[in-house]
Amino acid sequence: MASGRVLRQSAAVSQFNHLRMNPTLPLLLFILFLSTSLQAQSDGLDSLDRRGKIWLDGSPDLNGSIDQLRAGYFFTDRLLVGSSLSVVGDDDVYLTPFARYYLGGAGRTWRPYGEAGLQLALGRFAIENKYVALGLERTFNTTTLLNLELRYTNVNGRRSDYTARGSLNTLLGGPAWRPAAEQHFRTGSFVIGSQLFEASVGGANSFSFNYVNLSPSVDYFVTDRLAVQARLDLARTAIDQSLGGSDNAYTSRSAAVRGGARYYLTTNSLFNAFVEGGMTYRARYQDSQLSGTRVKGSTHGLRADLGLGASVFINRNTSIDFGVNLNQELLGRRDRYADGFLRLKFWF
């Protein structure tokens, strides 16, 4: 949700929120469960008709304080019903069932839709918020969808949030788990990350926030098997809060630019293995006023990374990329650490 994403951006540096890191295993298992369902679906994805297909949001949050995965099922070409699974901190688990209805038939054109849903807190059996959304969806091929959406969320009648979002999504099914996508590893092909942009504003009488994030990424194959990579991540978060007559404020601006390359060791197996490496420059500026004390600062970093992983195609144009990176900080403390990654990628 929009408010949850703002919490994730500010939790590490703000006294407004105290969220803890949590494992992503439940969501990873959910992804594997959805992937195994491909075997039960027909390979006949030559039609753009959606009936009987599984829809998967291409932008799962699998890092920071919030983990989220969202999927649905097309009961008709126009009716999509599904839910998201969210894990916040170590203990809080949420389900957000939703229903979406499209206007117009299937085709490679823009289709408007309306959507409504509500968030349920498991364990407490409480409704945390409700939302309605209007969107436009563009079909690029039989499995790749672009969604542009504007959402209004009411948080327990106490706060209203507005979110605009653009992302790529996919329809599961077709010839997955075999080398159906070998042609993608050739000169001139390109790969796009799922999340494109998100902007949120909201608040109540004593609290307000706004958040903007642009995060395009692209890989381009300069030769067979070898792709150059570029990613840009720009974000701005601003929070104002009044507590007991004291006005608190927090603003953060960050930018990260990464350039790199990826080489595929295999291109026709179940797990298409790759090695990759790159450099990332990032900068962050913070300005906070807490309990009458104002603190301003900035940080800069340069990181080199070397990774090993694999791409598993869940349909002709979408892969799950996973693996591990070894990172070396080149400025300041020069820390060295390893981390894992799991991302959806869209191939053209």
C-alpha positions in Angstrom: 0.0 0.0 0.0 1.1 3.6 -0.5 1.3 4.4 3.2 3.3 1.2 3.8 5.8 2.1 1.2 6.4 5.5 2.9 7.0 3.6 6.2 9.6 1.5 4.4 11.4 4.5 3.1 11.6 6.4 6.4 11.8 3.7 9.1 15.6 3.6 9.2 16.0 7.3 9.8 12.8 8.5 11.4 11.3 8.2 14.9 7.8 8.1 13.4 8.0 4.4 12.7 9.8 1.4 14.2 9.5 -1.5 11.7 11.8 -4.5 11.8 13.4 -6.6 9.1 11.6 -9.9 8.3 12.3 -13.0 6.3 10.8 -13.3 2.8 10.4 -17.1 2.8 6.6 -17.1 2.9 6.4 -15.0 -0.3 9.1 -17.0 -2.0 7.1 -20.2 -1.4 4.0 -18.4 -2.7 5.8 -17.6 -5.9 6.9 -21.2 -6.3 3.4 -22.3 -5.7 2.1 -20.0 -8.5 4.8 -21.2 -10.8 3.9 -24.8 -10.4 0.4 -24.0 -11.3 1.6 -23.3 -14.9 1.6 -27.1 -15.5 -2.1 -27.1 -15.1 -2.7 -24.4 -17.7 -2.9 -24.8 -21.4 -0.1 -23.8 -23.7 -2.5 -22.0 -25.9 -1.6 -18.4 -25.1 -1.8 -17.3 -28.7 -5.2 -15.8 -27.9 -5.4 -12.5 -26.0 -8.5 -13.7 -24.2 -7.8 -13.7 -20.4 -10.4 -16.2 -19.2 -8.8 -18.9 -16.9 -5.4 -17.3 -16.6 -3.4 -16.3 -13.5 -2.3 -12.7 -13.2 0.8 -11.8 -11.3 1.8 -8.2 -10.2 5.3 -7.7 -11.6 6.4 -5.5 -8.7 6.6 -7.6 -5.5 8.2 -5.9 -2.6 10.8 -8.4 -1.3 13.1 -6.2 0.7 13.1 -3.7 3.5 10.4 -3.8 6.2 7.5 -4.8 3.9 7.2 -8.0 1.8 4.3 -8.2 -0.6 3.1 -10.4 -3.4 -0.1 -9.9 -5.5 -1.9 -12.3 -7.8 -5.3 -13.0 -9.2 -7.4 -15.2 -11.5 -9.5 -14.2 -14.5 -12.9 -15.8 -14.1 -13.9 -14.1 -17.4 -12.0 -11.9 -19.9 -13.1 -8.9 -17.9 -13.4 -10.0 -14.3 -10.2 -10.5 -12.3 -10.4 -11.6 -8.6 -7.3 -12.0 -6.4 -5.4 -10.9 -3.3 -2.1 -9.7 -2.1 -0.1 -11.3 0.8 1.9 -8.8 2.9 4.3 -9.4 5.8 5.2 -6.3 7.8 7.9 -6.6 10.5 8.3 -10.0 12.1 4.7 -10.6 13.2 2.1 -8.8 11.1 0.5 -10.6 8.1 -2.1 -9.1 5.9 -4.4 -10.3 3.1 -5.9 -7.8 0.7 -8.6 -9.4 -1.5 -9.7 -7.4 -4.5 -11.9 -7.5 -7.6 -11.2 -5.8 -10.9 -13.5 -5.3 -13.8 -12.4 -4.2 -17.3 -14.3 -2.3 -20.0 -13.8 -3.4 -23.6 -12.6 -6.7 -25.0 -9.2 -8.2 -25.1 -6.7 -6.8 -27.7 -3.5 -4.8 -28.0 -5.2 -1.6 -27.0 -5.7 0.4 -23.8 -8.4 -1.1 -21.5 -9.8 0.9 -18.6 -10.7 -0.8 -15.4 -12.1 -0.3 -12.0 -10.9 -2.1 -8.8 -11.9 -2.3 -5.2 -10.4 -4.1 -2.2 -9.8 -4.2 1.5 -6.9 -5.1 3.7 -7.4 -7.8 6.4 -5.1 -8.2 9.4 -4.7 -11.9 10.0 -4.8 -12.9 13.7 -6.7 -9.8 14.7 -9.4 -10.4 12.1 -9.7 -6.6 11.5 -10.2 -4.5 8.4 -7.2 -2.1 8.3 -8.2 -0.1 5.2 -10.4 -0.1 2.0 -9.5 1.2 -1.4 -10.9 1.9 -4.9 -8.8 2.4 -8.0 -9.2 3.4 -11.6 -6.6 2.3 -14.2 -5.6 1.7 -17.8 -4.0 -1.5 -19.0 -2.0 -2.0 -22.3 -1.2 -5.4 -23.7 2.2 -5.8 -25.4 2.0 -9.5 -26.2 0.1 -12.5 -24.9 1.6 -12.3 -21.4 3.0 -8.8 -20.8 0.8 -6.0 -19.5 1.5 -2.3 -18.6 -0.7 -1.0 -15.8 -1.2 2.7 -15.0 -3.3 3.2 -11.9 -4.7 5.8 -9.6 -5.8 4.6 -6.2 -7.7 6.1 -3.2 -7.2 4.4 0.2 -9.2 5.1 3.4 -7.3 3.9 6.4 -9.8 3.1 9.2 -11.7 6.3 8.5 -8.8 8.3 10.0 -6.6 8.9 7.0 -6.8 9.2 3.2 -4.0 8.2 0.8 -3.8 8.8 -3.0 -1.4 6.7 -5.1 -0.4 6.8 -8.8 1.6 3.8 -10.0 3.0 2.4 -13.2 4.3 -1.2 -13.5 4.6 -4.2 -15.8 2.6 -7.3 -14.9 2.3 -10.8 -16.4 -0.1 -13.6 -17.2 1.2 -17.0 -16.1 0.9 -20.0 -18.4 2.3 -21.2 -21.7 5.5 -23.1 -22.4 7.4 -22.4 -19.2 10.1 -24.6 -17.6 11.6 -25.4 -20.9 13.8 -23.4 -23.4 10.9 -21.5 -25.0 12.6 -18.2 -24.7 16.0 -19.0 -26.1 15.6 -16.3 -28.8 15.7 -13.6 -26.1 19.4 -14.0 -25.4 20.4 -12.7 -28.9 21.8 -9.3 -30.1 19.2 -6.5 -30.0 16.9 -8.0 -27.3 16.2 -6.0 -24.2 14.9 -6.6 -20.7 12.9 -4.2 -18.6 12.4 -4.2 -14.8 8.8 -4.4 -13.5 8.5 -1.2 -11.4 8.4 2.1 -13.3 7.2 4.8 -11.0 5.1 5.4 -7.9 3.8 8.6 -6.3 1.7 9.0 -3.1 0.2 11.7 -1.0 -1.9 11.4 2.1 -2.5 12.1 5.7 -4.9 13.2 8.4 -5.3 16.1 10.8 -1.9 15.7 12.5 0.0 13.7 9.9 0.8 14.1 6.2 3.3 12.6 3.8 4.2 12.6 0.1 6.4 10.2 -1.7 7.8 9.9 -5.3 9.9 7.1 -6.8 11.2 6.6 -10.3 13.0 3.3 -10.8 13.5 2.3 -14.5 16.0 -0.4 -15.4 16.9 -2.0 -18.7 19.3 -4.6 -20.0 20.4 -4.6 -23.7 22.1 -7.5 -25.5 25.1 -6.1 -27.4 26.0 -9.6 -28.5 24.5 -13.0 -28.1 24.4 -13.8 -24.3 26.1 -10.5 -23.2 23.9 -7.6 -22.0 24.8 -4.2 -20.7 22.7 -3.0 -17.8 21.5 0.4 -16.6 19.3 1.3 -13.6 18.2 4.7 -12.2 16.5 5.0 -8.8 15.2 8.4 -7.7 13.1 8.9 -4.5 11.8 11.7 -2.4 9.9 11.3 0.9 8.5 14.1 3.1 6.6 13.6 6.4 5.1 16.1 8.7 3.6 15.2 12.1 2.3 17.1 15.1 2.6 15.4 18.5 1.6 17.1 21.7 2.1 20.6 20.4 5.5 19.7 18.8 5.9 19.8 15.1 8.1 17.1 13.6 9.2 17.0 10.0 11.4 14.7 7.9 12.5 15.0 4.3 14.7 12.6 2.4 16.0 12.7 -1.2 18.0 9.9 -2.7 19.5 8.9 -6.1 21.3 5.8 -7.3 22.7 5.0 -10.7 24.0 1.6 -11.6 25.9 0.5 -14.7 26.9 -3.1 -15.4 27.0 -6.2 -17.6 25.5 -9.7 -17.5 26.7 -12.8 -19.3 24.6 -15.9 -19.7 26.4 -19.2 -19.3 23.4 -21.2 -20.5 20.4 -20.2 -22.7 18.3 -23.3 -23.2 18.1 -25.0 -19.8 15.6 -24.8 -16.9 17.9 -22.5 -15.0 19.6 -20.1 -17.4 22.7 -19.3 -15.4 24.5 -15.9 -15.5 27.3 -13.9 -14.0 27.1 -10.2 -13.7 29.0 -7.2 -12.3 28.6 -3.5 -12.0 29.1 -0.2 -10.2 26.5 1.8 -8.3 26.8 5.5 -7.2 24.3 6.7 -4.7 23.6 9.9 -2.8 21.2 10.7 0.0 20.2 14.0 1.6 18.2 14.2 4.8 16.6 17.1 6.7 14.7 16.3 10.0 13.3 18.3 12.8 12.4 16.2 15.8 11.4 17.6 19.2 12.7 21.0 18.2 16.1 19.7 17.0 17.0 20.1 13.4 19.5 17.8 11.8 20.7 18.0 8.2 23.1 15.7 6.4 24.1 13.8 3.3 25.8 10.6 2.4 27.5 9.4 -0.7 28.6 5.9 -1.7 30.2 3.9 -4.5 29.7 0.2 -4.6 31.0 -2.6 -6.8 29.1 -5.8 -7.1 29.7 -9.3 -8.5 26.8 -11.7 -8.8 25.8 -15.2 -9.8 22.3 -16.3 -10.5 19.8 -17.7 -12.9 16.7 -16.7 -15.0 13.7 -19.1 -14.9 11.1 -18.2 -17.5 7.5 -18.5 -16.2 6.2 -17.7 -19.7 7.6 -16.6 -23.1 8.3 -13.0 -22.0 8.7 -13.1 -18.2 11.5 -14.5 -16.0 12.1 -14.8 -12.3 15.7 -13.8 -11.8 17.3 -14.9 -8.5 20.8 -15.3 -7.1 23.4 -13.8 -4.8 25.6 -10.7 -5.0 29.0 -10.0 -3.3 29.2 -6.2 -2.7 32.2 -4.1 -1.9 31.9 -0.5 -0.7 34.6 1.6 -2.2 34.2 4.7 -0.1 34.2 5.3 3.6 34.3 2.1 5.7 34.8 -0.1 2.7 32.5 -2.8 3.9 32.1 -6.1 2.1 28.8 -8.1 2.3 26.7 -10.5 0.4 22.9 -10.4 -0.3 20.4 -12.2 -2.3 17.9 -11.0 -4.9 14.6 -12.1 -6.5 13.1 -10.0 -9.3 10.6 -10.3 -12.2 12.0 -9.3 -15.6 10.2 -8.6 -18.8 11.8 -9.6 -22.1 11.3 -8.0 -25.5 
